[in-house]
């Protein structure tokens, strides 16, 4: 049976992005872009081995990254060349004579899904060459100078992505012929097969919009947003007792709503759960010393803390100028300073356990709205705070994520909106499931959306 070898093409220098270091080392959602990319292949059960093709100047950097991440499948770091095809050739030569499939992927496409990888690998059982592409949405024009020469039929056009996958002997033979052509010029590996092995069909797997390539500075904003919307991948993470049994979890705001459901589910999985809130035991997250005392009390009993979850929040839906100063102060103290207090006091415990920290934002964080000025702005601040400390704390093995639920049926919402139709609200139980899934995931620095219409 053929082995599946992922070839991560990381030889670029990122000149179009305008960074001082190659774009594959750009950080998003708590990790370098290339780390997210390799994680995707490392976690796929059908990938047997990974080879990184690097600019020669950065091989030592990749050696350090491999050690830090503890990847088991990365077996080779190969030297790339000046052009993209030089990097492909480097991998082809490294595996010459082996009975393998080579799956080439851009290091700067970090959001390749497990669905795409599985479809590509499945297609290799039937076809010798595979591409990944999306339908063209814009009208494509062919020009002659500054004038339209012709307009191709858009229904037959697709936008190419990666991975591109091949039986080794197929891509090797294609390049063998191509290199004898003194006019050889091609932008990707499938193009080499199409041009020089016209009798070999190239099967096309459907890609995804999120499988974008980081090329220009503007792409960094899109990439960041796509990472925030990675809930579909989180849905695939099973929850079983063995993952959570014996883990120590502290929940601030655990007396009702999302916190209460999260605590109950963790206890069902045999985790040790400790809840704190103002109504339950007088712990106010807005007061740093109370957060510190609560965590110290847990640690003295358990000698470790694996998870810290802060669901505490305040919503007062009213115009700014109708709000008294104390109400505003209390909201900022709980929503934002509470987040900072929990993070700062959690750091030492989670650094020791390589643990997980979870905060909560709201769908209103993306845009300030009338009557929500304080609530929306504090929730937006939480998102930025999570992304920042996830990057700061990633070297210490601490994962920090943010849950972003749609409108959820909780006592706080009932207090502000009264009775609403059940089918318009997310259940607190569903948010709790996503929260626990985030604890057993490898995610960090992400805003994890939870929606009613997801299954």
TORDREN-471807 format. One record per residue: x, y, z negated of N, C-alpha, C in turn. Coordinates in steps of 0.2 Angstrom, whole numbers, padded with zeros to 4 digits, always signed. Atoms other than C-alpha are relative to their C-alpha. Example, Ala and Ser with C-alpha at 12.3 -4.5 7.8 and 13.67 -1.06 7.14 Angstrom:
# residues 2
+0004-0006+0000+0062-0022-0039+0004+0006+0000
-0004-0006+0001+0068-0005-0036-0004+0005-0003
END
This chain:
# residues 455
+0004-0006+0000+0000+0000+0000+0004+0006+0000
-0004-0006-0001+0007+0017+0005-0001+0004-0007
+0000-0005+0005+0012+0029-0009-0002+0007+0003
+0002-0006-0001+0005+0046-0009+0005+0005-0003
-0005-0005+0002+0019+0060-0010-0002+0007+0001
+0002-0007-0001+0014+0078-0013+0006+0004+0001
-0005-0004-0001+0026+0090-0006-0002+0007-0001
+0002-0007+0002+0024+0107-0014+0006+0005+0003
-0005-0005-0004+0032+0120-0002+0000+0007-0004
-0001-0005+0005+0039+0133-0014+0006+0004+0002
-0006-0004-0002+0053+0141-0003-0001+0007+0002
+0001-0007-0002+0045+0158+0000+0004+0005-0005
-0003-0005+0004+0052+0174-0006-0005+0006-0002
+0005-0005+0002+0036+0184-0007+0001+0007+0002
-0001-0006-0002+0041+0199+0002-0006+0004+0001
+0006-0004-0001+0023+0204+0007-0004+0001-0006
+0004-0001+0007+0017+0203-0011+0003+0006-0003
-0003-0006+0003+0030+0217-0015+0002-0001-0007
-0003+0001+0007+0037+0208-0031+0007-0001+0001
-0007+0000+0000+0055+0207-0036+0002-0008+0000
-0001+0007+0000+0053+0188-0038-0005-0004+0005
+0004+0003-0005+0045+0175-0026-0007-0001-0003
+0007+0000+0002+0026+0175-0027-0002-0006-0004
+0002+0006+0003+0025+0157-0033+0002+0000-0008
-0001-0001+0007+0032+0163-0050-0004+0006-0003
+0005-0004+0002+0018+0176-0051-0004-0003-0006
+0004+0003+0006+0008+0173-0068-0007+0002+0001
+0007-0001+0000-0010+0171-0068-0003-0005-0004
+0004+0005+0005-0022+0163-0081+0005-0004-0004
-0005+0003+0005-0007+0160-0093+0006-0004+0003
-0005+0004-0002+0004+0151-0081+0003+0003+0007
-0002-0002-0007+0015+0154-0065-0005-0004+0005
+0005+0002-0005+0005+0151-0049+0003-0008+0002
-0003+0006-0001+0017+0136-0045-0002-0005-0005
+0002+0005+0006+0013+0128-0062-0007-0003+0001
+0007+0002-0001-0005+0128-0058-0001-0005+0006
+0000+0004-0006-0002+0120-0041+0002-0007-0002
-0003+0007+0002+0009+0106-0048-0005-0003-0005
+0005+0003+0005-0004+0103-0062-0005-0004+0004
+0006+0003-0004-0017+0099-0049+0002-0007+0003
-0003+0006-0003-0006+0086-0041+0002-0005-0006
-0002+0004+0006+0000+0079-0058-0006-0003-0003
+0006+0003+0003-0017+0076-0064-0004-0004+0005
+0004+0004-0005-0024+0068-0048+0003-0008+0000
-0003+0007+0001-0023+0049-0051+0002-0004+0007
-0002+0003-0006-0020+0045-0032+0007+0003+0002
-0007-0002-0002-0004+0055-0031+0005-0004-0004
-0005+0004+0003+0011+0044-0035+0006+0004-0002
-0006-0004+0001+0025+0057-0034-0001+0007+0003
+0000-0007-0002+0028+0075-0032+0008+0002+0002
-0006-0003-0002+0043+0084-0023-0001+0007+0001
+0000-0007-0001+0046+0102-0024+0005+0002+0005
-0005-0003-0005+0054+0111-0009+0001+0007-0002
-0002-0006+0003+0063+0126-0016+0005+0004+0004
-0005-0004-0002+0073+0141-0010+0006-0002-0005
-0006+0003+0004+0091+0135-0015+0002+0005-0006
-0002-0005+0006+0093+0151-0027-0005-0002-0006
+0005+0001+0006+0078+0145-0038+0000-0007-0002
+0000+0007+0002+0082+0126-0040+0001+0000-0008
-0001+0001+0008+0088+0129-0058-0006+0003-0004
+0006-0002+0003+0072+0139-0062-0005-0006+0000
+0005+0006+0000+0062+0124-0056+0002-0006-0005
-0002+0005+0004+0072+0112-0066-0002+0002-0007
+0002-0002+0007+0068+0122-0082-0008+0000+0000
+0007+0001+0000+0050+0123-0077-0003-0007-0001
+0001+0008+0001+0049+0104-0075+0000-0002-0007
-0001+0003+0007+0056+0101-0092-0005+0003-0005
+0004-0003+0004+0045+0114-0100-0007-0003+0000
+0007+0002-0001+0029+0107-0093-0001-0008-0001
+0000+0007+0001+0034+0089-0095-0004-0004+0005
+0003+0004-0006+0028+0083-0078+0003-0007+0001
-0003+0007-0001+0030+0064-0075+0001-0001+0007
+0000+0002-0007+0027+0064-0057+0005+0003+0005
-0005-0004-0004+0040+0077-0051+0006-0004+0000
-0006+0004-0001+0054+0066-0044+0006+0004+0004
-0006-0003-0004+0064+0078-0032-0001+0007+0000
+0000-0007-0002+0068+0096-0030+0005+0000+0006
-0003+0000-0006+0073+0098-0012+0002+0007+0002
-0002-0007-0003+0082+0113-0003-0004+0001+0006
+0003-0003-0006+0071+0123+0009+0004+0003+0004
-0004-0004-0005+0076+0133+0024-0003+0007+0001
+0002-0007-0002+0074+0150+0032-0008+0000+0002
+0007+0000-0003+0057+0145+0041-0003-0006-0004
+0004+0005+0004+0043+0135+0034+0001-0007+0003
-0001+0007-0003+0046+0120+0046+0007-0003-0003
-0007+0002+0003+0064+0119+0038-0002-0004-0006
+0001+0003+0006+0056+0115+0022-0004-0007+0001
+0004+0006-0001+0044+0102+0029+0005-0006+0002
-0005+0004-0002+0059+0094+0038+0004-0003-0006
-0004+0002+0006+0069+0093+0021-0004-0006-0003
+0003+0005+0003+0055+0083+0014-0001-0007+0004
+0000+0005-0004+0053+0072+0029+0007-0004+0000
-0007+0003+0000+0072+0068+0029+0001-0004-0007
-0001+0003+0007+0071+0064+0010-0003-0006-0001
+0004+0006+0001+0058+0051+0012+0001-0005+0007
-0001+0004-0006+0064+0044+0029+0001-0007-0001
+0000+0008+0001+0061+0025+0031-0004-0002-0005
+0004+0003+0005+0049+0024+0017-0007-0001+0003
+0007+0001-0002+0031+0018+0019-0005+0004-0005
+0003-0005+0004+0023+0034+0012-0005+0004+0004
+0004-0005-0003+0010+0047+0016+0003+0007-0003
-0003-0006+0003+0017+0065+0014-0006+0005+0000
+0006-0005+0001+0004+0078+0008+0003+0007-0001
-0003-0007+0001+0011+0096+0011-0005+0005-0002
+0004-0005+0003+0004+0110+0001+0004+0006-0002
-0003-0006+0002+0008+0128-0001+0000+0001-0008
+0000-0001+0008+0014+0132-0019-0004+0006-0002
+0004-0006+0002+0004+0148-0018-0007-0001+0001
+0008+0002+0000-0013+0139-0016-0001-0004-0007
+0001+0004+0006-0015+0135-0035-0006-0002-0002
+0006+0002+0002-0033+0132-0035-0003-0005+0005
+0002+0006-0003-0034+0117-0024-0004-0005-0004
+0005+0004+0005-0048+0106-0031+0002-0007+0001
+0000+0007+0000-0048+0088-0035-0004-0003+0005
+0005+0002-0005-0062+0086-0023+0004+0000+0007
-0003-0001-0007-0051+0092-0008+0006-0005+0000
-0006+0005+0000-0036+0081-0014-0003-0007+0001
+0003+0007-0001-0047+0065-0015-0003-0001+0007
+0002+0000-0007-0055+0069+0002+0006-0001+0005
-0006+0000-0004-0038+0071+0010+0003-0007-0001
-0003+0007+0001-0031+0055+0002-0005-0006+0003
+0005+0005-0003-0047+0045+0007+0001+0000+0008
-0001+0000-0007-0045+0051+0025+0006-0003+0003
-0007+0003-0002-0027+0045+0026-0001-0007+0001
+0001+0008-0001-0034+0027+0025-0002-0001+0007
+0002+0001-0006-0041+0030+0042+0004+0004+0006
-0003-0004-0005-0032+0044+0051+0008+0001-0002
-0007-0001+0002-0013+0048+0052+0002+0007-0001
-0001-0007+0001-0015+0067+0052-0006+0003-0003
+0006-0003+0003-0026+0077+0041+0001+0008-0001
-0001-0007+0001-0029+0096+0040-0006+0002-0005
+0005-0003+0004-0040+0106+0028-0002+0007+0003
+0002-0007-0003-0050+0121+0035-0007+0002-0002
+0006-0003+0001-0065+0132+0032-0003+0003+0006
+0002-0004-0006-0077+0139+0045+0001+0007+0000
-0001-0007-0001-0073+0156+0052-0006+0004-0001
+0006-0004+0001-0085+0169+0046+0000+0006+0004
-0001-0006-0005-0079+0184+0056+0000-0002+0007
-0001+0001-0007-0080+0185+0074+0008+0001+0002
-0008+0000-0002-0062+0181+0081+0000+0003+0007
-0001-0003-0007-0056+0192+0096+0007-0002+0002
-0006+0000-0003-0042+0188+0107+0002+0006+0004
-0002-0006-0003-0033+0203+0113+0006+0000+0005
-0005-0001-0004-0022+0209+0127+0003+0007-0001
-0002-0007+0002-0012+0224+0120-0006+0002-0005
+0005-0003+0004-0026+0235+0113-0007-0001+0002
+0006+0001-0003-0040+0228+0122-0002-0008-0001
+0002+0007+0001-0051+0212+0120+0001-0003+0007
+0000+0005-0006-0047+0198+0132-0005-0004+0000
+0006+0004+0000-0060+0186+0126-0002-0001-0007
+0003+0002+0007-0071+0181+0111-0002-0007+0000
+0001+0007+0001-0070+0163+0107-0006-0002-0004
+0006+0003+0004-0085+0153+0101+0001-0001-0007
-0002+0000+0008-0085+0156+0082-0002-0007-0003
+0002+0007+0003-0094+0139+0079+0005-0005+0001
-0005+0005-0001-0079+0130+0085+0007+0002-0003
-0006-0002+0003-0066+0140+0075+0000-0001-0008
-0001+0001+0008-0060+0136+0057+0006+0004-0002
-0006-0003+0003-0048+0144+0045+0004-0005-0003
-0004+0005+0003-0034+0133+0041+0003+0001-0007
-0003+0000+0007-0028+0129+0023+0005-0006-0001
-0004+0006+0001-0017+0116+0015-0004-0003-0006
-0006+0005-0003-0014+0102+0010-0002-0002+0007
+0000+0003-0006-0010+0095+0027+0004-0007-0001
-0003+0007+0002-0006+0076+0026+0001-0004+0006
-0002+0004-0006+0002+0063+0037+0003-0006-0002
-0004+0005+0001+0008+0046+0038+0007+0002+0002
-0007-0003-0001+0027+0049+0037+0002-0001+0007
-0003+0001-0007+0031+0041+0054-0003+0004+0005
+0003-0005-0004+0018+0052+0062+0003+0007+0000
-0003-0007+0001+0025+0069+0056+0007-0001+0002
-0008+0001-0002+0043+0062+0058+0000+0000+0008
-0001+0000-0007+0040+0058+0076-0002+0006+0004
+0002-0006-0003+0031+0074+0080+0006+0005+0000
-0006-0005+0000+0046+0084+0074+0006-0002+0004
-0005+0002-0005+0058+0073+0083-0001+0002+0007
+0001-0003-0007+0050+0078+0099+0000+0008+0000
+0000-0007+0000+0047+0096+0094+0007+0003+0000
-0006-0003+0000+0065+0099+0090+0005+0000+0006
-0003+0000-0006+0070+0095+0107-0002+0005+0005
+0003-0006-0004+0060+0109+0114+0003+0006-0002
-0004-0006+0001+0070+0124+0116-0004+0006-0002
+0005-0005+0001+0054+0135+0115-0004-0002-0006
+0004+0003+0006+0048+0126+0099-0002+0006-0005
+0002-0005+0005+0038+0138+0088-0007-0002-0002
+0006+0002+0003+0024+0133+0076-0001+0003-0007
+0000-0003+0007+0017+0140+0060-0002-0005-0005
+0002+0005+0005+0011+0123+0052+0001-0007+0002
-0002+0007-0002+0014+0105+0052-0006-0004+0005
+0005+0003-0005-0003+0100+0060+0001+0003+0007
-0002-0003-0007+0002+0112+0074+0005-0004+0004
-0005+0004-0003+0017+0101+0077-0003-0006+0003
+0004+0007-0003+0006+0085+0079-0004+0002+0006
+0005-0002-0006-0007+0094+0090+0004+0001+0006
-0003-0001-0006+0006+0100+0102+0004-0005+0003
-0005+0005-0003+0019+0086+0103-0003-0007-0001
+0003+0007+0000+0008+0071+0099-0008+0001+0001
+0007-0001-0001-0008+0075+0108-0005-0006+0000
+0004+0006+0001-0015+0057+0107-0002-0001-0007
+0001+0001+0007-0015+0058+0088-0006+0005-0002
+0006-0005+0003-0032+0065+0081+0002+0002-0006
-0002-0003+0007-0030+0077+0067-0007+0001-0003
+0006+0000+0004-0045+0074+0055+0000+0007-0004
+0001-0006+0004-0052+0090+0046-0004-0001-0006
+0004+0000+0007-0057+0090+0028-0002+0007-0001
+0003-0007+0001-0068+0104+0023+0003+0003-0007
-0003-0003+0006-0059+0116+0011-0005+0004-0004
+0004-0004+0004-0065+0129-0001+0003+0007+0000
-0002-0007+0000-0065+0148-0002+0005+0001-0006
-0004-0001+0006-0056+0147-0019+0007-0003+0001
-0006+0003-0002-0042+0137-0011+0004+0005+0004
-0003-0006-0003-0034+0154-0006+0007+0000-0001
-0007-0001+0000-0016+0158-0002+0002+0007-0003
-0003-0007+0002-0007+0172-0012+0005+0002+0005
-0004-0003-0005+0000+0183+0001+0001+0007-0001
-0001-0007+0001-0003+0201-0002-0002+0002-0007
+0001-0003+0007-0005+0212-0018-0007-0001-0001
+0007+0000+0002-0024+0213-0016-0002-0007-0001
+0001+0007+0002-0024+0194-0017+0000-0002-0007
-0001+0002+0007-0019+0194-0035-0007+0001-0004
+0006-0002+0004-0036+0202-0040-0005-0006+0002
+0005+0006-0002-0046+0188-0030+0002-0006-0004
-0002+0007+0003-0035+0174-0037-0002+0000-0007
+0002+0000+0007-0038+0180-0055-0007-0001-0001
+0007+0002+0001-0057+0180-0052-0001-0007+0002
+0002+0007-0002-0057+0163-0044+0002-0004-0006
-0001+0003+0006-0048+0157-0060-0005+0000-0005
+0005-0001+0005-0061+0164-0070-0006-0004+0001
+0006+0004-0002-0074+0154-0060+0001-0007+0001
-0002+0007-0001-0066+0137-0062-0004-0005-0004
+0004+0004+0004-0080+0130-0072-0002-0007+0003
+0001+0006-0003-0083+0117-0059+0005-0006-0002
-0005+0005+0002-0067+0108-0063-0001-0002-0007
+0001+0002+0008-0071+0109-0082-0005-0005+0000
+0005+0004+0001-0087+0100-0079+0002-0008+0001
-0002+0007-0001-0077+0084-0074+0004-0003-0006
-0004+0002+0005-0068+0083-0090-0005-0004-0005
+0004+0004+0005-0076+0069-0101+0001+0002-0007
-0001-0001+0007-0079+0071-0119+0000-0007-0004
+0001+0007+0004-0075+0055-0129+0003+0001-0007
-0002+0000+0007-0072+0052-0147+0008+0000-0002
-0007+0001+0001-0054+0047-0146+0004+0007+0001
-0003-0006-0002-0049+0064-0139+0000+0005-0006
+0002-0004+0005-0056+0073-0154+0000-0002-0007
+0001+0003+0007-0056+0061-0169+0006+0002-0004
-0005-0002+0004-0046+0068-0183+0003+0007+0001
-0002-0007-0001-0043+0085-0175-0003+0005-0005
+0003-0005+0005-0045+0100-0187-0002+0006+0004
+0003-0006-0004-0056+0114-0180-0003+0005-0005
+0003-0005+0004-0060+0130-0188-0005+0005+0004
+0005-0004-0004-0076+0140-0182-0002+0006-0004
+0003-0006+0003-0079+0158-0186-0006+0002+0003
+0007-0001-0003-0097+0162-0184-0004-0006+0001
+0003+0007-0001-0102+0144-0186-0006-0001-0004
+0006+0002+0004-0118+0146-0196-0006-0001+0004
+0006+0001-0005-0130+0147-0181+0002+0001+0007
-0001-0002-0007-0132+0148-0163+0006-0005+0003
-0005+0004-0003-0117+0142-0152+0005-0003-0005
-0005+0002+0005-0105+0141-0167-0003-0007-0004
+0003+0006+0004-0117+0129-0176+0000-0006+0004
+0001+0006-0004-0120+0118-0161+0007-0003+0002
-0007+0002-0002-0101+0117-0157+0003-0004-0006
-0002+0004+0006-0098+0112-0175-0003-0007-0001
+0004+0007+0000-0111+0098-0175+0003-0005+0005
-0003+0005-0005-0104+0091-0159+0007-0002-0001
-0007+0002+0002-0086+0091-0165+0000-0005-0006
+0001+0005+0006-0092+0082-0181-0002-0007+0003
+0003+0006-0003-0101+0069-0170+0006-0004+0003
-0006+0003-0003-0084+0066-0162+0006-0001-0005
-0004+0001+0006-0076+0064-0179+0006+0005-0001
-0005-0005+0001-0066+0080-0179-0002+0003-0007
+0001-0004+0006-0064+0089-0196-0002+0007+0001
+0003-0007-0002-0074+0105-0195-0001+0004-0006
+0001-0005+0005-0073+0120-0206-0003+0007+0003
+0003-0005-0003-0085+0134-0203+0000+0006-0005
+0000-0006+0004-0085+0152-0209-0004+0006+0003
+0004-0006-0003-0096+0167-0207-0002+0004-0006
+0002-0005+0005-0103+0182-0217-0006-0003-0004
+0006+0003+0004-0120+0173-0221+0002-0007-0003
-0001+0007+0003-0112+0156-0225+0004+0000-0006
-0005+0000+0006-0097+0160-0236+0003+0007-0001
-0002-0007+0001-0095+0179-0235+0007+0002+0004
-0006-0002-0004-0080+0179-0222-0002+0004+0006
+0001-0005-0005-0080+0194-0211+0006+0000+0005
-0006+0000-0005-0069+0192-0195+0003+0007+0001
-0003-0007-0001-0067+0211-0195+0004+0002-0006
-0005-0001+0005-0057+0210-0211+0005-0005+0000
-0006+0004-0001-0040+0203-0208+0002-0005-0006
-0002+0004+0005-0037+0197-0225-0005-0006-0002
+0005+0005+0001-0053+0187-0226+0001-0006+0005
-0002+0005-0005-0048+0178-0210+0006-0004-0002
-0006+0004+0003-0031+0174-0217-0001-0004-0005
+0002+0005+0006-0038+0167-0233-0004-0006+0002
+0004+0006-0002-0050+0156-0224+0004-0005+0004
-0004+0005-0003-0037+0148-0213+0005-0003-0005
-0004+0003+0005-0025+0146-0227-0003-0005-0004
+0003+0005+0004-0038+0137-0237-0001-0006+0004
+0001+0006-0004-0041+0125-0223+0007-0004+0001
-0007+0003-0001-0022+0122-0220+0002-0003-0006
-0002+0003+0006-0020+0118-0238-0003-0007-0001
+0004+0007+0001-0033+0104-0237+0003-0005+0005
-0001+0005-0006-0028+0097-0220+0007+0000+0002
-0007+0000-0002-0010+0102-0217+0001+0001+0007
-0001-0002-0007-0013+0107-0199-0007+0003+0002
+0006-0002-0003-0026+0116-0188+0001+0000+0007
-0001+0001-0007-0028+0111-0170-0004+0005+0004
+0005-0004-0004-0043+0122-0164-0002+0005-0004
+0004-0006+0003-0049+0139-0169-0004+0003+0005
+0005-0002-0005-0065+0145-0161-0003+0006-0004
+0003-0006+0003-0072+0163-0164-0006+0001+0004
+0007-0001-0003-0091+0164-0160-0003+0007-0003
+0003-0006+0003-0094+0179-0171-0001+0006+0005
+0002-0006-0004-0102+0194-0162-0006+0004-0002
+0005-0004+0002-0113+0208-0164-0003+0004+0006
+0003-0003-0006-0126+0215-0151-0005+0005-0003
+0006-0005+0001-0136+0232-0154-0001+0003+0006
+0002-0003-0007-0145+0236-0138-0003+0007-0001
+0002-0007+0001-0147+0255-0139+0004+0005+0004
-0004-0005-0004-0141+0271-0130+0005+0002-0005
-0005-0002+0004-0125+0277-0137-0002+0006-0005
+0002-0005+0004-0132+0293-0143-0005-0001-0005
+0005+0002+0005-0145+0284-0153+0003-0004-0005
-0004+0004+0005-0132+0274-0162+0003+0004-0006
-0004-0003+0005-0126+0279-0179+0007-0002+0000
-0007+0002+0000-0107+0279-0182+0001-0007-0003
-0001+0006+0003-0108+0265-0194-0001-0007+0004
+0002+0006-0004-0117+0253-0182+0005-0001+0005
-0005+0001-0005-0104+0257-0169+0006-0003-0003
-0006+0003+0004-0090+0254-0181+0000-0007-0001
+0001+0007+0002-0097+0238-0187+0001-0005+0007
+0000+0004-0006-0099+0231-0169+0007+0000+0003
-0007+0000-0002-0081+0236-0164+0004-0004-0005
-0003+0004+0005-0075+0229-0180-0001-0008+0001
+0001+0007-0001-0083+0212-0177+0002-0003+0007
-0001+0003-0007-0082+0210-0158+0007+0001+0002
-0007-0001-0002-0065+0217-0155+0005-0001-0005
-0005+0001+0005-0055+0219-0171+0000-0007-0003
+0001+0007+0002-0062+0202-0176+0004-0005+0004
-0004+0005-0005-0054+0194-0160+0007+0001-0002
-0007-0001+0001-0038+0202-0164+0002-0003-0007
-0002+0003+0006-0038+0197-0182+0000-0008+0000
+0000+0007-0001-0042+0179-0178+0006-0002+0004
-0005+0002-0004-0029+0178-0165+0007+0001-0004
-0006-0002+0004-0015+0186-0176+0001-0005-0006
-0001+0004+0006-0019+0175-0191+0000-0008+0003
+0000+0007-0002-0021+0159-0180+0007-0002+0003
-0006+0001-0004-0004+0161-0171+0004-0005-0004
-0005+0005+0003+0007+0152-0184-0003-0007+0000
+0003+0007+0000-0005+0137-0186+0000-0003+0006
+0001+0003-0006-0008+0135-0168+0007-0001+0004
-0007+0001-0002+0011+0137-0164+0003-0007-0002
-0003+0007+0003+0015+0122-0175-0004-0006+0003
+0004+0006-0002+0001+0111-0169-0001+0000+0008
+0001-0001-0007+0002+0117-0150-0008+0000+0001
+0008+0001+0001-0017+0120-0153-0003+0005+0005
+0004-0004-0004-0031+0129-0144-0004+0006-0003
+0004-0006+0003-0039+0146-0147-0006+0002+0005
+0005-0001-0004-0056+0150-0140-0004+0006-0002
+0004-0006+0001-0065+0167-0139-0006+0000+0004
+0006+0000-0004-0082+0172-0132-0001+0007+0003
+0002-0007-0003-0086+0186-0120-0007-0001+0002
+0007+0000-0002-0103+0190-0111+0000+0002+0007
+0000-0002-0007-0108+0191-0093-0001+0008+0001
+0000-0008-0001-0110+0210-0096+0007+0003-0001
-0007-0003+0000-0091+0212-0097+0002+0002+0006
-0002-0002-0006-0090+0214-0079-0002+0007+0002
+0003-0006-0002-0100+0230-0078-0003+0004-0006
+0003-0003+0005-0104+0243-0091-0007+0002+0002
+0007-0002-0002-0123+0246-0092-0003+0004-0006
+0004-0004+0005-0135+0258-0101-0002-0004-0005
+0002+0004+0006-0139+0252-0118+0005-0005-0003
-0005+0005+0002-0124+0241-0119+0007+0003+0000
-0006-0003-0001-0110+0253-0119+0005-0003-0005
-0005+0003+0005-0102+0246-0135+0001-0007+0001
+0000+0007-0001-0106+0228-0133+0004-0002+0007
-0004+0002-0007-0100+0227-0114+0007+0002-0001
-0007-0002+0001-0084+0237-0118+0004-0004-0004
-0004+0004+0004-0079+0226-0132+0001-0007+0003
+0000+0007-0003-0083+0210-0122+0005+0001+0006
-0006-0001-0005-0072+0217-0108+0007+0000-0003
-0007+0000+0004-0058+0220-0120+0002-0007-0002
-0002+0007+0002-0059+0202-0126+0003-0003+0006
-0003+0003-0006-0056+0196-0108+0007+0002+0001
-0007-0003-0001-0041+0207-0106+0005-0003-0005
-0004+0002+0006-0035+0202-0123+0002-0007+0001
-0002+0007+0000-0036+0184-0120+0005-0002+0006
-0005+0001-0005-0027+0185-0103+0007+0002-0002
-0007-0002+0002-0013+0194-0111+0003-0004-0005
-0003+0005+0005-0010+0183-0126+0001-0007+0003
-0001+0006-0003-0012+0168-0116+0007-0001+0004
-0007+0000-0003+0003+0173-0106+0006+0001-0005
-0006-0001+0005+0013+0179-0121+0001-0007-0004
+0000+0006+0005+0009+0162-0131+0001-0006+0004
-0001+0006-0004+0010+0150-0116+0007-0004-0002
-0006+0003+0002+0029+0147-0120+0000-0004-0006
+0000+0003+0006+0024+0141-0137-0005-0006+0000
+0005+0006-0001+0011+0128-0131-0007+0002-0003
+0007-0002+0002-0004+0138-0137-0004+0002+0006
+0005-0001-0005-0019+0138-0125-0005+0005-0003
+0005-0005+0002-0031+0153-0126-0005+0001+0006
+0005-0001-0006-0047+0154-0116-0006+0003-0003
+0006-0004+0002-0063+0163-0116-0006-0003+0003
+0007+0003-0002-0081+0156-0114-0004+0006+0002
+0004-0005-0003-0092+0167-0103-0007-0003+0001
+0006+0003-0002-0110+0161-0105-0005+0005+0003
+0005-0005-0002-0125+0168-0096-0005+0001-0006
+0005-0002+0005-0140+0174-0106-0002-0007-0004
+0001+0006+0003-0141+0161-0120-0005+0001-0006
+0005+0000+0006-0155+0157-0133+0004+0000-0006
-0003+0000+0006-0147+0162-0149-0004+0005-0005
+0003-0004+0005-0154+0171-0165+0002+0008+0002
-0002-0007-0001-0144+0187-0160-0004+0002+0006
+0004-0002-0006-0153+0187-0143-0007+0001-0001
+0007+0000+0002-0170+0184-0150-0001+0007-0004
+0001-0006+0004-0167+0199-0162+0000+0006+0004
-0001-0006-0005-0163+0211-0147-0006-0001+0005
+0004+0000-0006-0175+0204-0134-0007-0003-0001
+0006+0003+0001-0189+0195-0143-0001-0007+0003
+0001+0007-0004-0197+0179-0135+0001+0001+0007
-0001+0000-0007-0192+0175-0118-0001-0007+0003
+0001+0007-0003-0196+0161-0106+0006-0005+0000
-0005+0004+0001-0186+0146-0110+0004-0002+0006
-0004+0002-0006-0181+0142-0092+0004+0006+0003
-0004-0006-0002-0173+0159-0090+0007+0000-0004
-0006-0001+0004-0160+0156-0104+0004-0007+0000
-0005+0005+0001-0145+0145-0106-0001-0003-0008
+0001+0003+0007-0146+0133-0121+0007+0001-0004
-0006+0000+0004-0133+0135-0135+0004-0006+0000
-0003+0007+0000-0130+0116-0134+0005+0000+0006
-0004+0000-0006-0124+0118-0116+0007+0004-0001
-0006-0004+0001-0112+0132-0121+0005-0004-0004
-0005+0004+0005-0105+0121-0135+0003-0005+0004
-0003+0005-0004-0102+0107-0123+0006+0003+0004
-0005-0003-0004-0092+0119-0112+0006+0002-0004
-0006-0002+0005-0082+0125-0127+0004-0006-0002
-0004+0006+0002-0077+0108-0132+0004-0003+0006
-0004+0003-0006-0072+0103-0114+0006+0005+0000
-0005-0004+0000-0061+0118-0115+0006-0002-0005
-0005+0003+0005-0052+0111-0130+0004-0006+0002
-0003+0006-0003-0048+0095-0121+0003+0001+0007
-0002-0002-0007-0043+0104-0105+0007+0002-0001
-0006-0003+0000-0026+0110-0100+0000+0008+0002
+0001-0007-0002-0033+0127-0096+0003+0005-0005
-0002-0005+0004-0026+0143-0103-0001+0007+0004
+0000-0007-0003-0029+0162-0100-0006+0000+0005
+0006+0000-0005-0046+0158-0091-0006+0002-0004
+0007-0002+0002-0063+0165-0092-0005-0005+0003
+0003+0006-0002-0074+0150-0091-0008+0001+0000
+0008-0002-0001-0092+0154-0084-0004-0007-0002
+0005+0006+0001-0106+0143-0091-0007+0003+0003
+0006-0003-0004-0122+0145-0080-0006-0006-0001
+0006+0005+0000-0140+0137-0081+0000-0005+0006
+0001+0005-0006-0139+0130-0063+0006-0004+0001
-0006+0005-0001-0123+0120-0066-0002-0006-0003
+0002+0006+0002-0125+0102-0068+0006-0004-0002
END
